[in-house]
Amino acid sequence: MIRDSGDKTELVLEMWSRVKGDNLGVGVVIVILVSVGVMVVFTVYRRLQRYRHEKAQRRRRNHRKRKRK
């Protein structure tokens, strides 16, 4: 159907490429990359916080056990 539009084939192809979203703009790509980057940094930060918290809890538990003996 797209190829059989006679002299308007170019217009139909251009319209269809806009509908499909083939023309992803640079701004959209930047927004997507920044969003993914922020999510990765946030995830790493939260995991580091959790690791440090659990490490401190283990130290406290071990310290309490030594005091009892």
Backbone as ProteinMPNN parsed JSONL, in Angstrom:
{"seq_chain_A": "MIRDSGDKTELVLEMWSRVKGDNLGVGVVIVILVSVGVMVVFTVYRRLQRYRHEKAQRRRRNHRKRKRK", "coords_chain_A": {"N_chain_A": [[0.819, -1.184, 0.0], [1.941, 1.269, 0.806], [3.944, 1.67, -1.084], [2.533, 1.958, -3.385], [1.476, 4.526, -4.154], [1.559, 6.253, -6.179], [2.416, 9.425, -7.455], [2.611, 10.524, -4.973], [4.124, 9.013, -3.281], [6.535, 9.58, -1.896], [5.687, 11.462, 0.022], [3.896, 9.886, 1.501], [5.647, 7.918, 2.505], [7.3, 9.539, 4.086], [5.436, 10.483, 5.961], [4.699, 8.047, 7.148], [7.14, 7.26, 8.318], [7.361, 9.169, 10.309], [5.184, 8.446, 11.887], [5.94, 5.883, 12.729], [8.123, 6.5, 14.267], [10.794, 6.643, 13.597], [12.459, 8.801, 13.484], [14.102, 9.642, 15.787], [14.889, 12.154, 17.949], [17.843, 14.08, 18.87], [17.662, 15.328, 21.339], [15.78, 13.752, 22.698], [17.161, 11.346, 22.885], [19.273, 12.148, 24.542], [17.864, 12.795, 26.901], [16.859, 10.257, 27.57], [19.266, 8.812, 27.983], [20.397, 10.28, 30.111], [18.453, 9.867, 32.064], [18.617, 7.062, 32.435], [21.265, 6.952, 33.328], [21.063, 8.388, 35.771], [19.379, 6.668, 37.188], [21.043, 4.396, 37.399], [23.208, 5.405, 38.912], [21.823, 6.096, 41.272], [20.927, 3.553, 42.083], [23.373, 2.223, 42.591], [24.338, 3.847, 44.65], [22.372, 3.409, 46.66], [22.781, 0.666, 47.14], [25.384, 0.692, 48.131], [24.955, 2.166, 50.473], [23.276, 0.376, 51.861], [25.026, -1.814, 52.144], [27.048, -0.692, 53.77], [25.522, -0.113, 56.063], [24.678, -2.688, 56.866], [27.166, -3.794, 57.381], [28.017, -2.244, 59.542], [26.086, -3.025, 61.4], [26.759, -5.731, 61.73], [29.254, -5.416, 62.93], [28.475, -4.19, 65.337], [26.933, -6.259, 66.489], [28.878, -8.256, 66.794], [30.562, -6.963, 68.561], [28.96, -6.74, 70.832], [28.654, -9.444, 71.491], [31.255, -10.104, 72.235], [31.53, -8.567, 74.537], [29.839, -9.863, 76.324], [31.12, -12.231, 76.906]], "CA_chain_A": [[0.0, 0.0, 0.0], [2.776, 2.468, 0.891], [4.713, 1.832, -2.317], [1.631, 2.131, -4.517], [0.77, 5.791, -3.976], [1.765, 7.097, -7.354], [3.328, 10.556, -7.292], [2.643, 10.939, -3.563], [4.823, 7.975, -2.525], [7.501, 10.21, -0.985], [4.933, 12.052, 1.136], [3.363, 8.804, 2.318], [6.779, 7.332, 3.212], [7.715, 10.491, 5.121], [4.419, 10.458, 7.007], [4.783, 6.761, 7.838], [8.346, 7.242, 9.16], [7.038, 9.957, 11.502], [4.264, 7.655, 12.701], [6.711, 4.788, 13.326], [9.062, 7.043, 15.241], [12.169, 6.421, 13.158], [13.223, 10.039, 13.578], [14.336, 9.919, 17.205], [15.713, 13.349, 18.033], [19.006, 14.076, 19.751], [17.193, 15.708, 22.67], [15.127, 12.596, 23.314], [18.231, 10.399, 23.211], [19.98, 12.686, 25.708], [16.984, 12.637, 28.063], [16.835, 8.832, 27.906], [20.57, 8.436, 28.538], [20.546, 10.912, 31.427], [17.549, 9.16, 32.979], [19.223, 5.762, 32.74], [22.442, 7.224, 34.152], [20.619, 8.757, 37.12], [18.887, 5.451, 37.84], [22.189, 3.545, 37.722], [23.927, 6.032, 40.029], [20.98, 5.966, 42.459], [20.947, 2.147, 42.499], [24.692, 1.945, 43.179], [24.391, 4.58, 45.916], [21.538, 2.705, 47.638], [23.437, -0.6, 47.496], [26.514, 1.022, 49.003], [24.394, 2.521, 51.776], [22.802, -0.845, 52.514], [26.213, -2.586, 52.501], [27.68, -0.049, 54.929], [24.631, -0.272, 57.205], [24.762, -4.079, 57.309], [28.508, -3.989, 57.922], [28.017, -1.629, 60.874], [25.276, -3.882, 62.264], [27.559, -6.921, 62.056], [30.27, -5.004, 63.909], [27.812, -3.987, 66.628], [26.577, -7.573, 67.025], [30.111, -8.925, 67.231], [31.063, -6.239, 69.733], [28.094, -7.14, 71.959], [28.981, -10.837, 71.83], [32.549, -10.107, 72.932], [31.327, -7.994, 75.871], [29.161, -10.848, 77.167], [32.042, -13.32, 77.292]], "C_chain_A": [[0.869, 1.256, 0.0], [3.491, 2.724, -0.429], [3.816, 2.148, -3.534], [0.811, 3.416, -4.372], [1.003, 6.749, -5.135], [2.773, 8.198, -7.081], [3.426, 11.042, -5.852], [3.39, 9.932, -2.682], [5.786, 8.582, -1.508], [6.803, 10.799, 0.246], [4.401, 10.973, 2.08], [4.488, 8.16, 3.127], [7.261, 8.245, 4.342], [6.73, 10.489, 6.285], [4.53, 9.157, 7.822], [6.012, 6.703, 8.745], [8.135, 8.092, 10.416], [6.126, 9.183, 12.442], [5.024, 6.544, 13.422], [7.674, 5.298, 14.384], [10.507, 6.791, 14.871], [13.05, 7.643, 13.366], [13.398, 10.448, 15.04], [15.322, 11.081, 17.319], [16.85, 13.212, 19.032], [18.586, 14.409, 21.185], [16.566, 14.543, 23.413], [16.168, 11.565, 23.733], [18.978, 10.861, 24.453], [19.15, 12.502, 26.971], [16.955, 11.175, 28.514], [18.146, 8.412, 28.561], [20.79, 9.026, 29.925], [19.666, 10.208, 32.451], [18.119, 7.813, 33.397], [20.441, 5.952, 33.628], [22.086, 7.557, 35.588], [20.128, 7.52, 37.868], [20.028, 4.526, 38.251], [22.943, 4.107, 38.917], [23.127, 5.883, 41.32], [21.001, 4.533, 42.989], [22.273, 1.793, 43.163], [24.807, 2.619, 44.542], [23.594, 3.854, 46.997], [22.176, 1.385, 48.069], [24.634, -0.359, 48.399], [26.032, 1.387, 50.399], [23.97, 1.275, 52.54], [23.99, -1.701, 52.98], [26.877, -2.001, 53.746], [26.844, -0.226, 56.191], [24.72, -1.7, 57.755], [26.122, -4.38, 57.921], [28.588, -3.422, 59.338], [27.199, -2.473, 61.845], [26.043, -5.137, 62.662], [28.621, -6.58, 63.097], [29.662, -4.833, 65.291], [27.458, -5.321, 67.283], [27.804, -8.296, 67.564], [30.672, -8.265, 68.487], [30.265, -6.622, 70.973], [28.429, -8.566, 72.413], [30.283, -10.897, 72.611], [32.401, -9.561, 74.351], [30.725, -9.025, 76.821], [30.131, -11.916, 77.666], [32.952, -12.924, 78.392]], "O_chain_A": [[0.576, 2.209, -0.723], [3.628, 3.874, -0.847], [4.312, 2.558, -4.583], [-0.416, 3.383, -4.461], [0.669, 7.931, -5.051], [3.852, 7.945, -6.545], [4.257, 11.899, -5.551], [3.293, 10.0, -1.457], [5.838, 8.128, -0.365], [7.28, 10.648, 1.371], [4.449, 11.125, 3.301], [4.309, 7.881, 4.312], [7.589, 7.77, 5.429], [7.131, 10.492, 7.449], [4.461, 9.185, 9.05], [5.933, 6.147, 9.84], [8.674, 7.77, 11.475], [6.28, 9.257, 13.661], [4.776, 6.291, 14.601], [8.0, 4.564, 15.317], [11.366, 6.732, 15.751], [14.274, 7.519, 13.418], [12.891, 11.485, 15.467], [16.453, 10.994, 16.841], [16.83, 12.354, 19.915], [19.106, 13.825, 22.136], [16.789, 14.366, 24.611], [16.069, 10.979, 24.811], [19.285, 10.05, 25.327], [19.68, 12.094, 28.004], [17.018, 10.893, 29.711], [18.137, 7.73, 29.586], [21.311, 8.352, 30.814], [20.091, 9.979, 33.583], [18.105, 7.466, 34.578], [20.636, 5.197, 34.58], [22.726, 7.07, 36.519], [20.428, 7.346, 39.049], [19.989, 3.936, 39.331], [23.282, 3.365, 39.839], [23.703, 5.572, 42.363], [21.082, 4.318, 44.198], [22.285, 1.126, 44.198], [25.321, 2.02, 45.487], [24.072, 3.695, 48.12], [22.116, 1.027, 49.245], [24.872, -1.125, 49.333], [26.624, 0.971, 51.394], [24.27, 1.134, 53.725], [23.964, -2.25, 54.082], [27.227, -2.736, 54.67], [27.389, -0.461, 57.27], [24.825, -1.896, 58.966], [26.213, -5.144, 58.882], [29.161, -4.049, 60.23], [27.586, -2.62, 63.005], [25.979, -5.559, 63.817], [28.862, -7.349, 64.028], [30.236, -5.263, 66.291], [27.656, -5.498, 68.485], [27.773, -8.874, 68.65], [31.197, -8.943, 69.37], [30.837, -6.809, 72.047], [28.475, -8.838, 73.613], [30.395, -11.672, 73.561], [33.07, -10.035, 75.269], [31.07, -9.051, 78.002], [29.951, -12.444, 78.763], [33.78, -13.725, 78.826]]}, "name": "protein", "num_of_chains": 1, "seq": "MIRDSGDKTELVLEMWSRVKGDNLGVGVVIVILVSVGVMVVFTVYRRLQRYRHEKAQRRRRNHRKRKRK"}
